[in-house]
Amino acid sequence: MKRIVSGVITALVLAALLIVAAVRSAAPTAETPEQCLEQMFQAMKDGDVSAYLRCFTGELRERLEQNAKEQRNEKFAVYLKETVAPIKGRAVKTEEASADHARLVVDRVYERRPWEYQGYRLRRESGAWKVFAIDPVELHEPPVPYGTPAFPTPENEPPPDNSKTATR
């Protein structure tokens, strides 16, 4: 009887290991630094904590994992969603790049607050790009506030100047 129980336990452990390996191999890998940041922002939008954490490496990942553990994944997922919700748009600029290291700057656009620049430092590990450091946020005022019409619309056109019309 003990032999059967230990055989069943061994089979269950092996099955669990195979499932974990399959799930990890199914996770998309970032082939470029830009893909890594796109996956990170998408994971934040979705509140997918494990996908978000997969975008990081080193001490930064350890700190983020600790934060997620302390807050519980559900609360951390809500935090991720709330962090990206006010972003109206973003642009990514590559500032430094080599075969295994890159620094990208993300310009985040908000509706009613200053825009943010933030640098992300990435490195390639086992063929996948991961974030290993994040620079402090730099605030800047947008040249034109978000939502400003690009072309005149009836509600923001100036009234016609009738004082210059000729009378006969």
C-alpha positions in Angstrom: 0.0 0.0 0.0 2.8 2.4 0.9 4.4 1.6 -2.4 1.3 2.6 -4.3 0.9 5.8 -2.4 4.5 6.8 -3.0 4.1 6.0 -6.7 1.0 8.2 -6.9 2.7 11.0 -5.1 5.7 10.8 -7.4 3.5 10.8 -10.5 1.6 13.9 -9.2 4.9 15.8 -8.4 6.2 15.0 -11.9 2.9 16.1 -13.5 3.0 19.4 -11.5 6.6 20.0 -12.7 5.7 19.3 -16.3 2.7 21.8 -16.0 5.0 24.5 -14.5 7.6 23.9 -17.3 4.9 24.1 -20.0 3.4 27.3 -18.6 6.8 29.0 -18.4 7.7 27.9 -21.9 4.4 29.3 -23.2 5.1 32.7 -21.7 6.1 35.1 -24.5 9.7 36.2 -24.4 10.7 39.7 -25.4 13.0 39.6 -28.4 13.6 43.3 -28.3 13.9 45.9 -25.5 10.8 47.6 -26.9 8.8 44.3 -26.7 9.8 43.9 -23.1 8.4 47.3 -22.2 5.3 46.7 -24.2 4.7 43.4 -22.4 5.3 45.2 -19.1 2.7 47.9 -19.8 0.2 45.3 -21.1 0.7 43.2 -17.9 0.1 46.3 -15.8 -3.1 47.1 -17.8 -4.3 43.5 -17.4 -3.3 43.3 -13.7 -1.2 40.2 -14.5 1.3 40.1 -11.7 3.2 37.1 -12.9 3.6 38.4 -16.4 4.6 41.8 -15.0 7.3 40.2 -12.8 8.7 38.2 -15.8 9.7 41.5 -17.4 12.3 42.1 -14.6 15.5 40.6 -13.4 18.0 40.9 -10.6 17.6 42.9 -7.4 14.7 44.9 -9.0 12.7 41.7 -9.6 13.4 40.5 -6.1 12.1 43.8 -4.7 9.0 43.7 -6.9 8.3 40.1 -5.9 8.6 41.1 -2.3 6.2 44.0 -2.8 3.7 41.7 -4.5 4.0 39.1 -1.7 3.6 41.7 1.0 0.6 43.3 -0.6 -0.9 40.0 -1.8 -1.1 39.5 -5.5 -4.7 40.8 -5.8 -3.9 44.1 -4.2 -0.7 44.4 -6.3 -2.7 43.7 -9.4 -5.1 46.6 -8.6 -2.1 48.8 -8.0 -0.7 47.9 -11.4 -4.0 48.7 -13.1 -4.4 52.0 -11.3 -0.8 53.0 -12.2 -1.4 52.8 -15.9 -5.1 53.8 -16.1 -4.4 57.6 -16.3 -1.9 57.2 -19.1 -3.3 58.6 -22.3 -0.4 57.6 -24.5 3.3 56.8 -24.4 6.3 57.0 -26.7 9.5 54.9 -26.4 12.9 56.2 -27.5 16.0 54.1 -27.5 18.9 56.1 -26.1 21.6 53.4 -25.8 21.7 50.0 -27.3 24.2 47.1 -27.7 23.8 43.4 -28.3 23.0 42.8 -24.6 22.2 46.1 -23.0 19.8 49.0 -23.7 18.4 52.1 -22.2 15.0 53.2 -23.3 13.2 56.3 -22.3 9.4 56.2 -22.0 7.5 59.5 -22.4 4.1 59.0 -20.7 1.3 61.4 -21.6 -1.4 62.3 -19.1 -4.5 64.4 -19.5 -4.4 66.8 -16.5 -0.9 66.6 -15.2 2.7 66.9 -16.4 4.0 64.3 -18.7 6.8 62.0 -17.4 10.0 60.8 -18.8 11.5 57.7 -17.3 14.5 55.6 -18.3 14.5 51.8 -18.3 17.7 49.9 -18.3 17.5 46.4 -19.9 19.7 43.5 -20.5 19.4 40.3 -22.5 19.3 37.1 -20.4 18.9 33.7 -22.1 17.7 35.4 -25.3 15.0 37.5 -23.6 15.2 41.2 -22.7 14.5 42.1 -19.0 14.4 45.3 -17.1 17.1 45.5 -14.4 16.9 49.1 -13.4 14.5 52.0 -13.6 15.6 55.7 -13.5 13.8 58.3 -11.5 10.8 60.0 -13.2 11.4 63.4 -14.8 8.3 65.6 -15.0 7.9 68.1 -17.9 5.1 70.3 -19.1 3.7 69.3 -22.5 4.1 71.8 -25.3 0.4 71.6 -25.9 -2.1 70.3 -23.3 -3.5 66.9 -24.0 -6.9 67.1 -25.7 -6.2 70.5 -27.5 -7.8 70.3 -30.9 -5.3 70.2 -33.8 -7.7 72.1 -36.1 -10.3 74.7 -35.3 -13.7 73.4 -34.4 -16.9 75.4 -34.3 -16.9 75.6 -30.5 -13.3 77.0 -30.3 -13.3 79.3 -33.4 -13.2 83.0 -32.6 -16.4 84.9 -33.5 -16.2 86.7 -36.8 -15.1 90.3 -36.7 -18.1 92.2 -38.0 -16.6 95.7 -37.4 -14.6 95.5 -40.6 -17.6 94.8 -42.9 -18.5 97.6 -45.3 -21.9 99.1 -45.1 -23.6 100.7 -48.2 
